[in-house]
Amino acid sequence: MPVITTVEDLRKIYQRRTPRMFYDYCESGSWTEQTFRDNVSDFSKLRLRQRVAVDMNNRSTRSTMIGEDVAMPVALAPVGLTGMQSADGEIKAAKAAEAFGVPFTLSTMSICSIEDVAEHTTRPFWMQVYTLKDDDFMRRLFDRAKAANCSAAVITVDLQLMGQRHKDVKNGLSAPPKLTPKSIANMATKVHWGLGMLGTKRRFFGNIVGHAKGVTDPSSLTTWTAEAFDQSLDWDRIRQFRAMWDGKLIIKGILDAEDAKQALNVGADAIIVSNHGGRQLDGAMSSIRMLPMIMDAVGDKIEVHLDSGIRSGQDVLKALALGAKGTYIGRAFVYGLGAMGQEGVTKALEVIHKELDLSMGLCGVQDVNALSRDNLYVPQGFEDPRVLL
Ligand SMILES: Cc1cc2nc3c(=O)[nH]c(=O)nc-3n(C[C@H](O)[C@H](O)[C@H](O)COP(=O)(O)O)c2cc1C
């Protein structure tokens, strides 16, 4: 077994072990992938302020997200088709999150259903909700999440339309994968993955198939999104969803201060500053650069979380220092899952935790909740989207 010290180590193993179609699905951004790349590179423009001869004993990364205790303020983001990256992937990831003490968010577009994940975990997880036209489906989705004891709903508002990822079109992405000579030839080389898939019944969109009406091809993400998603979504409709769910509500996909104020007005408990990991509007700003402006607009009235581009504990530290109360990892945990299943997700969390904990100490901070802008050097113009860095 190779020695794994970084999230990038996990990505390399994941790439070797997973069919091309699913690796590409994860490791892509939309169109030119500019925003996908900026999400990562903009983190590296922030620098940490080293302090010395400060008591670095008794450090703690413990915190809360929407009032729930977390071992570190890093949740697993909702990722569609996780159960195609590794057999029963959502269950494996949820179990790893539970054991580590961080929240797990289940995607609407998961392979394992809400009920499957609830059956295999004890800690309440969070349910991500896409906004569909079908009112019955939406009500039932919230009801199912309630029955499964989910402690929060995460409504994603940045995917009324789907940004195009060229590789998914070329690969004919679907779940289960369509059998073409090319896909069979590739899958035949991924023995461990294939054996896992043969050993599970969970190979379809578990929350959709059998629950949504009028779906002509439920295996195709693109077809289904185009048919079922509500392109007319507005804040009034989001208010209706707020009324369907009486638990904690998180609105995901905010990248603009005006939209952050709207989310506050509909009664959300938290927002996630996110550009969907660079998978939607290519050319949009990175999440980390938009965070300060959004903090200025709503930071004292609502909990602000952030995702997109986090690959290390140092990235987490930077987001927290700029004011986020919590962060999420998407690809970083998928790399671990595809590389080594549940153990790999745990590994990704361990790597990030260690980086966060030690870097925090080297900044002279003992408590993760004490991080602030004082711990950073922020380049001039970083928080101004008009400045090219
Ligand atoms: C393969 C993949 C699938 C995703 N599926 C969903 C989804 O079903 N629902 C959702 O709200 N976000 C989805 N996202 C976005 C993530 O929740 C998150 O915003 C993003 O991954 C954060 O960026 P990062 O991967 O750089 O950490 C997906 C992201 C990836 C990489």
The ligand as an SDF file (V2000), in Angstrom:
LIG
                    3D

 31 33  0  0  0  0  0  0  0  0999 V2000
  -18.9640   14.7090   -9.3910 C   0  0  0  0  0  0  0  0  0  0  0  0
  -19.7340   15.8090   -8.7180 C   0  0  0  0  0  0  0  0  0  0  0  0
  -21.1070   15.6930   -8.5790 C   0  0  0  0  0  0  0  0  0  0  0  0
  -21.8340   16.6850   -7.9230 C   0  0  0  0  0  0  0  0  0  0  0  0
  -23.1820   16.5270   -7.7100 N   0  0  0  0  0  0  0  0  0  0  0  0
  -23.8510   17.4450   -6.9860 C   0  0  0  0  0  0  0  0  0  0  0  0
  -25.2100   17.2210   -6.6450 C   0  0  0  0  0  0  0  0  0  0  0  0
  -25.7940   16.2010   -6.9750 O   0  0  0  0  0  0  0  0  0  0  0  0
  -25.8430   18.1900   -5.9390 N   0  0  0  0  0  0  0  0  0  0  0  0
  -25.2160   19.3480   -5.5490 C   0  0  0  0  0  0  0  0  0  0  0  0
  -25.8290   20.2060   -4.9220 O   0  0  0  0  0  0  0  0  0  0  0  0
  -23.9240   19.5460   -5.8380 N   0  0  0  0  0  0  0  0  0  0  0  0
  -23.2300   18.6130   -6.5300 C   0  0  0  0  0  0  0  0  0  0  0  0
  -21.9030   18.8200   -6.7850 N   0  0  0  0  0  0  0  0  0  0  0  0
  -21.2200   20.0150   -6.2580 C   0  0  0  0  0  0  0  0  0  0  0  0
  -20.6530   19.7250   -4.8590 C   0  0  0  0  0  0  0  0  0  0  0  0
  -21.6780   19.6050   -3.9140 O   0  0  0  0  0  0  0  0  0  0  0  0
  -19.7250   20.8470   -4.4060 C   0  0  0  0  0  0  0  0  0  0  0  0
  -20.3840   22.0740   -4.5480 O   0  0  0  0  0  0  0  0  0  0  0  0
  -18.4060   20.8640   -5.1750 C   0  0  0  0  0  0  0  0  0  0  0  0
  -17.9380   19.5680   -5.4140 O   0  0  0  0  0  0  0  0  0  0  0  0
  -17.3780   21.6500   -4.3970 C   0  0  0  0  0  0  0  0  0  0  0  0
  -16.1930   21.7480   -5.1100 O   0  0  0  0  0  0  0  0  0  0  0  0
  -14.9340   20.7730   -4.9010 P   0  0  0  0  0  0  0  0  0  0  0  0
  -15.2620   19.5010   -5.6110 O   0  0  0  0  0  0  0  0  0  0  0  0
  -13.8310   21.5290   -5.5380 O   0  0  0  0  0  0  0  0  0  0  0  0
  -14.7680   20.5400   -3.4180 O   0  0  0  0  0  0  0  0  0  0  0  0
  -21.1690   17.8340   -7.4390 C   0  0  0  0  0  0  0  0  0  0  0  0
  -19.7800   17.9390   -7.5940 C   0  0  0  0  0  0  0  0  0  0  0  0
  -19.0630   16.9400   -8.2150 C   0  0  0  0  0  0  0  0  0  0  0  0
  -17.5700   17.0570   -8.3310 C   0  0  0  0  0  0  0  0  0  0  0  0
  1  2  1  0
  2  3  1  0
  2 30  2  0
  3  4  2  0
  4  5  1  0
  4 28  1  0
  5  6  2  0
  6  7  1  0
  6 13  1  0
  7  8  2  0
  7  9  1  0
  9 10  1  0
 10 11  2  0
 10 12  1  0
 12 13  2  0
 13 14  1  0
 14 15  1  0
 14 28  1  0
 15 16  1  0
 16 17  1  0
 16 18  1  0
 18 19  1  0
 18 20  1  0
 20 21  1  0
 20 22  1  0
 22 23  1  0
 23 24  1  0
 24 25  2  0
 24 26  1  0
 24 27  1  0
 28 29  2  0
 29 30  1  0
 30 31  1  0
M  END
$$$$
